[in-house]
């Protein structure tokens, strides 16, 4: 997982259960079909990850609503730009296959930027070529 993915996950408004489930899903993903998490049934999946079925259900909805995972049939797929075990070309293709309408977890609030109010209007006028005095 890269720097931007770590930041997106850290900055996301996720419950502790959703955060835990995401990491469990990363560990359980299919190694041949990158990012695919097989879910035979939600009851068995809950047992597999050691969580209650209700907690798994809420966590899956939360992770999907923020774009960290998306459904693929009854299974789930982790965003390939977060966790991917293949080569760069395969990852690029997988990223292109993210379904349209899947939320973008990178679009959350940026914590590494600061907006400073004010500024020097005179210098801004000089930079854009405006001249009020002539």
Secondary structure as the mmCIF struct_conf table of DSSP 4:
data_model
#
loop_
_struct_conf.conf_type_id
_struct_conf.id
_struct_conf.beg_label_comp_id
_struct_conf.beg_label_asym_id
_struct_conf.beg_label_seq_id
_struct_conf.end_label_comp_id
_struct_conf.end_label_asym_id
_struct_conf.end_label_seq_id
HELX_RH_AL_P HELX_RH_AL_P1 UNK A 3 UNK A 11
BEND BEND1 UNK A 12 UNK A 12
HELX_RH_AL_P HELX_RH_AL_P2 UNK A 16 UNK A 28
BEND BEND2 UNK A 29 UNK A 29
BEND BEND3 UNK A 31 UNK A 33
TURN_TY1_P TURN_TY1_P1 UNK A 34 UNK A 35
STRN STRN1 UNK A 36 UNK A 37
BEND BEND4 UNK A 40 UNK A 40
HELX_RH_AL_P HELX_RH_AL_P3 UNK A 42 UNK A 49
TURN_TY1_P TURN_TY1_P2 UNK A 50 UNK A 50
BEND BEND5 UNK A 51 UNK A 51
HELX_RH_AL_P HELX_RH_AL_P4 UNK A 53 UNK A 65
TURN_TY1_P TURN_TY1_P3 UNK A 66 UNK A 67
BEND BEND6 UNK A 68 UNK A 68
STRN STRN2 UNK A 69 UNK A 72
TURN_TY1_P TURN_TY1_P4 UNK A 73 UNK A 74
STRN STRN3 UNK A 75 UNK A 78
TURN_TY1_P TURN_TY1_P5 UNK A 80 UNK A 82
BEND BEND7 UNK A 83 UNK A 83
BEND BEND8 UNK A 86 UNK A 86
HELX_RH_AL_P HELX_RH_AL_P5 UNK A 88 UNK A 96
TURN_TY1_P TURN_TY1_P6 UNK A 97 UNK A 97
BEND BEND9 UNK A 98 UNK A 98
HELX_LH_PP_P HELX_LH_PP_P1 UNK A 99 UNK A 99
TURN_TY1_P TURN_TY1_P7 UNK A 100 UNK A 101
HELX_RH_3T_P HELX_RH_3T_P1 UNK A 105 UNK A 107
BEND BEND10 UNK A 108 UNK A 108
BEND BEND11 UNK A 111 UNK A 112
HELX_RH_AL_P HELX_RH_AL_P6 UNK A 121 UNK A 128
TURN_TY1_P TURN_TY1_P8 UNK A 129 UNK A 129
BEND BEND12 UNK A 132 UNK A 132
#
